[in-house]
Amino acid sequence: MLDLGLEGRTVLVTGATGAIGSAAARAFAAQGARVALAFRHRREAAEALAAELSGPDRGRAFAVPYALDDAASPRWVVAAVEEYWGGLDVLVAAARRRGARREPHARFEDVPEEHWRPLVVDAFAPAIRTAQWAVAGMRKRGWGRIALVAPPHPPEGGPGGEFHAVARAGLRGLVRGLVGEVGGDGVLINAVCPGLTPSDRSLISPDRLPRSRDRPPTSLDRSPTPPDRPPTPPDRPPTARESSATPKGSMTTPEDIARALVFLCSAANGAITGETLTLAGCR
């Protein structure tokens, strides 16, 4: 049986109340790791998950606030974990801000900055800050694992894909640039680029998706379907379309992504570093 060497390790998962973050937290806890659950708004969900993961041992998980738009938050969160457990071994940076929904037929030049900035800038900078504070202690202790979760991987050429691609390229460049510097100190760093999962917000009916900052409707929200592109038949929900586009006929799940994160961040991984792993079912 493969020994992942995670028993007693300390793990910080940002975005821990999201689908991928919560799946990762459960997967690490199942391997005996202690897990800090960083959340932004969903305190009750984070505390409930901490209680679930701790079981009778209340010291195995705890919830901690984390704000992507607060430059001081990453430092405080890492310090809280190090103070509580004496050190941080693993960082899984799964928190991200989403840009506002872009209509499928909206033109690139019509997309306002407030739609793409949260994805390209406001989610990328916190990942850098959190990794900076986490890696310092890892290097001192001579062991550490960092996994940065990139924005979902949409089909190539899909509307809005350019903004996701910029964010993914930034994380890919970060891990490639750091690998040579921290590898000698026992720290491995990788990025994981998930595909769309069944819970992904982009697969929800557009009528149920919120607009950015409660702004009034604009032409971007009422972009008509071109005459040469018929509307999606009602009997083909988005999840079915995505599933049928993969060779195995099913979508990647948060649990699939969590298992990959656990291996990359385990002692069993002694050589994979500086890589970006795409988990999109060959989509």
C-alpha positions as CSV (number, residue, x, y, z in Angstrom):
1,M,0.0,0.0,0.0
2,L,1.3,3.4,-1.0
3,D,2.3,5.5,2.1
4,L,1.5,9.1,1.4
5,G,3.3,10.2,4.6
6,L,0.5,12.7,5.5
7,E,-0.3,11.4,9.0
8,G,0.1,14.4,11.4
9,R,1.1,16.8,8.6
10,T,-0.5,20.3,8.8
11,V,-2.4,21.5,5.7
12,L,-3.9,24.9,4.9
13,V,-6.7,24.8,2.3
14,T,-7.9,28.2,1.1
15,G,-11.4,28.3,-0.5
16,A,-12.2,25.4,1.8
17,T,-16.0,25.9,1.6
18,G,-16.0,25.6,-2.2
19,A,-16.5,22.3,-4.0
20,I,-12.8,21.6,-4.7
21,G,-11.6,23.0,-1.5
22,S,-13.9,21.0,0.7
23,A,-13.2,17.8,-1.2
24,A,-9.5,18.4,-0.8
25,A,-9.9,19.1,2.9
26,R,-11.8,15.8,3.4
27,A,-9.2,13.9,1.3
28,F,-6.3,15.2,3.4
29,A,-8.1,14.5,6.7
30,A,-8.8,11.0,5.5
31,Q,-5.0,10.5,5.3
32,G,-4.5,11.6,8.9
33,A,-3.5,15.2,8.2
34,R,-4.6,18.2,10.3
35,V,-6.4,20.7,8.2
36,A,-7.0,24.5,8.5
37,L,-10.0,25.6,6.6
38,A,-9.7,29.2,5.2
39,F,-13.0,30.8,4.3
40,R,-14.3,34.2,3.2
41,H,-18.0,34.4,3.9
42,R,-19.3,31.0,4.8
43,R,-18.3,30.8,8.4
44,E,-21.0,28.3,9.4
45,A,-20.1,26.0,6.5
46,A,-16.4,26.1,7.4
47,E,-17.0,25.5,11.1
48,A,-19.3,22.6,10.3
49,L,-16.7,21.1,8.0
50,A,-14.0,21.5,10.8
51,A,-16.3,19.7,13.2
52,E,-16.8,16.9,10.7
53,L,-13.1,16.5,10.1
54,S,-12.1,16.7,13.7
55,G,-14.5,14.1,15.0
56,P,-13.8,13.4,18.7
57,D,-10.4,15.0,18.4
58,R,-11.2,18.7,18.2
59,G,-7.7,19.7,17.4
60,R,-7.5,18.1,14.0
61,A,-9.2,20.9,12.0
62,F,-10.2,24.5,12.5
63,A,-11.8,27.3,10.4
64,V,-10.0,30.6,9.8
65,P,-11.1,33.7,7.9
66,Y,-9.3,34.6,4.7
67,A,-10.0,37.5,2.4
68,L,-8.6,37.6,-1.1
69,D,-9.0,41.4,-1.3
70,D,-7.0,42.0,2.0
71,A,-3.3,42.1,1.4
72,A,-2.6,41.3,5.0
73,S,-4.9,38.3,5.2
74,P,-2.5,35.7,3.8
75,R,0.2,36.6,6.4
76,W,-2.3,36.4,9.2
77,V,-3.8,33.1,8.1
78,V,-0.4,31.4,7.7
79,A,0.7,32.8,11.1
80,A,-2.5,31.4,12.7
81,V,-1.8,27.9,11.4
82,E,1.9,28.1,12.5
83,E,0.9,29.3,16.0
84,Y,-1.9,26.7,16.4
85,W,0.1,23.7,15.2
86,G,3.7,24.8,15.3
87,G,4.2,24.8,11.5
88,L,2.6,24.6,8.1
89,D,3.6,21.6,5.9
90,V,1.2,21.9,2.9
91,L,-0.6,24.8,1.2
92,V,-3.5,24.1,-1.2
93,A,-4.5,27.5,-2.6
94,A,-8.0,26.9,-4.0
95,A,-9.6,30.2,-3.2
96,R,-10.3,32.5,-6.2
97,R,-12.5,35.4,-7.1
98,R,-14.7,34.9,-10.1
99,G,-15.2,37.4,-12.8
100,A,-18.8,38.3,-13.7
101,R,-20.6,36.1,-16.2
102,R,-19.7,36.8,-19.8
103,E,-22.5,36.1,-22.2
104,P,-21.5,33.5,-24.9
105,H,-21.9,35.9,-27.8
106,A,-20.5,39.1,-26.1
107,R,-17.7,40.7,-28.1
108,F,-14.2,40.8,-26.4
109,E,-14.0,44.6,-26.7
110,D,-17.4,45.0,-24.9
111,V,-16.3,43.2,-21.8
112,P,-15.8,45.8,-19.0
113,E,-12.7,45.6,-16.8
114,E,-14.9,44.9,-13.7
115,H,-15.8,41.6,-15.3
116,W,-12.3,40.2,-15.9
117,R,-10.2,41.9,-13.3
118,P,-11.3,39.7,-10.4
119,L,-10.2,36.6,-12.3
120,V,-6.9,37.9,-13.8
121,V,-5.6,40.1,-11.0
122,D,-7.5,39.8,-7.7
123,A,-7.2,36.0,-7.6
124,F,-3.6,35.8,-8.8
125,A,-2.0,38.2,-6.3
126,P,-3.4,36.5,-3.2
127,A,-2.0,33.2,-4.4
128,I,1.4,34.8,-4.6
129,R,1.1,36.4,-1.2
130,T,-0.1,33.2,0.5
131,A,2.7,31.1,-1.1
132,Q,5.3,33.7,0.0
133,W,4.3,33.4,3.7
134,A,3.9,29.7,3.6
135,V,7.2,28.9,1.9
136,A,9.3,30.8,4.4
137,G,8.5,28.3,7.2
138,M,8.7,25.3,4.9
139,R,12.2,26.2,3.8
140,K,13.3,26.5,7.4
141,R,11.9,23.1,8.3
142,G,13.3,21.5,5.1
143,W,10.0,20.1,3.8
144,G,6.9,21.5,2.2
145,R,4.3,21.1,-0.6
146,I,2.4,23.8,-2.4
147,A,-0.4,23.3,-4.9
148,L,-2.0,26.2,-6.6
149,V,-5.5,25.6,-8.1
150,A,-5.9,27.5,-11.3
151,P,-9.3,28.7,-12.7
152,P,-11.4,26.1,-14.5
153,H,-10.1,24.9,-17.9
154,P,-12.8,25.8,-20.4
155,P,-12.9,24.3,-23.9
156,E,-10.3,25.9,-26.1
157,G,-11.6,28.9,-28.1
158,G,-14.7,29.2,-25.9
159,P,-16.0,32.7,-25.1
160,G,-14.3,34.1,-22.1
161,G,-11.5,31.6,-22.2
162,E,-8.9,34.2,-22.8
163,F,-9.2,35.6,-19.3
164,H,-9.0,32.1,-17.7
165,A,-6.0,31.4,-19.9
166,V,-4.2,34.5,-18.6
167,A,-4.8,33.5,-15.0
168,R,-3.6,29.9,-15.6
169,A,-0.5,31.1,-17.4
170,G,0.4,33.3,-14.5
171,L,0.2,30.4,-12.0
172,R,2.1,28.2,-14.4
173,G,4.9,30.8,-14.6
174,L,4.9,31.2,-10.9
175,V,5.5,27.5,-10.2
176,R,8.1,27.2,-13.0
177,G,10.0,30.2,-11.7
178,L,10.0,29.0,-8.0
179,V,10.9,25.4,-8.5
180,G,14.7,26.0,-8.8
181,E,14.8,28.3,-5.8
182,V,12.9,26.2,-3.3
183,G,13.5,22.7,-4.5
184,G,16.8,22.5,-2.7
185,D,15.1,23.2,0.6
186,G,12.7,20.3,0.2
187,V,9.7,22.3,-1.1
188,L,7.8,21.1,-4.1
189,I,5.3,23.4,-5.9
190,N,2.8,22.6,-8.6
191,A,-0.3,23.9,-10.2
192,V,-3.5,22.0,-10.9
193,C,-5.8,23.2,-13.6
194,P,-9.3,21.6,-13.2
195,G,-11.9,21.1,-15.8
196,L,-15.5,22.1,-15.3
197,T,-17.0,20.1,-12.5
198,P,-20.7,19.4,-12.1
199,S,-20.9,22.1,-9.4
200,D,-19.2,24.8,-11.5
201,R,-21.2,28.0,-11.6
202,S,-20.8,28.4,-15.4
203,L,-23.0,25.3,-15.8
204,I,-25.9,26.7,-13.9
205,S,-28.8,28.2,-15.8
206,P,-27.8,31.8,-16.8
207,D,-31.1,33.1,-15.2
208,R,-29.8,31.9,-11.8
209,L,-26.4,33.5,-12.0
210,P,-25.8,36.8,-10.2
211,R,-24.6,39.9,-12.0
212,S,-21.4,41.6,-10.9
213,R,-21.9,44.1,-8.0
214,D,-25.6,44.2,-8.4
215,R,-25.3,46.3,-11.5
216,P,-28.4,46.8,-13.7
217,P,-28.8,44.6,-16.8
218,T,-26.9,45.7,-19.8
219,S,-26.7,44.6,-23.4
220,L,-24.2,41.9,-22.4
221,D,-26.9,40.2,-20.4
222,R,-29.3,40.3,-23.4
223,S,-26.9,39.2,-26.2
224,P,-29.1,37.5,-28.7
225,T,-28.2,34.1,-30.2
226,P,-26.9,34.5,-33.7
227,P,-29.3,33.2,-36.4
228,D,-26.8,30.5,-37.5
229,R,-26.5,29.2,-33.9
230,P,-29.7,27.6,-32.6
231,P,-30.3,27.7,-28.9
232,T,-29.4,24.7,-26.8
233,P,-32.2,22.1,-26.8
234,P,-33.8,21.8,-23.4
235,D,-33.1,18.1,-23.2
236,R,-29.4,18.7,-23.3
237,P,-28.4,20.3,-20.0
238,P,-24.9,21.8,-19.8
239,T,-23.6,19.0,-17.6
240,A,-24.7,16.4,-20.2
241,R,-22.9,18.4,-23.0
242,E,-19.7,18.5,-21.0
243,S,-19.9,14.9,-20.1
244,S,-20.4,13.8,-23.7
245,A,-17.4,15.8,-24.8
246,T,-15.0,13.7,-22.7
247,P,-13.6,10.3,-23.8
248,K,-14.9,8.6,-20.7
249,G,-18.3,10.2,-21.0
250,S,-18.3,11.9,-17.6
251,M,-17.1,15.1,-16.0
252,T,-14.2,15.5,-13.7
253,T,-15.4,15.7,-10.1
254,P,-14.0,17.7,-7.1
255,E,-13.1,14.4,-5.6
256,D,-11.0,13.5,-8.7
257,I,-9.1,16.8,-8.3
258,A,-8.7,16.3,-4.5
259,R,-7.0,12.9,-5.0
260,A,-4.5,14.5,-7.4
261,L,-3.9,17.3,-4.9
262,V,-3.3,14.8,-2.1
263,F,-0.7,12.9,-4.1
264,L,1.2,16.0,-5.3
265,C,1.3,17.3,-1.7
266,S,2.4,14.0,-0.1
267,A,5.7,12.4,0.8
268,A,5.0,9.9,-2.0
269,N,5.7,12.6,-4.5
270,G,9.4,13.1,-4.4
271,A,10.0,14.3,-8.0
272,I,7.0,16.1,-9.5
273,T,7.5,19.8,-9.1
274,G,7.2,22.9,-11.3
275,E,4.4,21.2,-13.3
276,T,0.9,22.2,-14.2
277,L,-1.5,19.2,-14.2
278,T,-4.7,19.6,-16.2
279,L,-7.6,17.6,-14.9
280,A,-10.3,18.1,-17.5
281,G,-10.9,14.6,-18.8
282,C,-9.1,15.4,-22.1
283,R,-11.7,18.1,-22.7
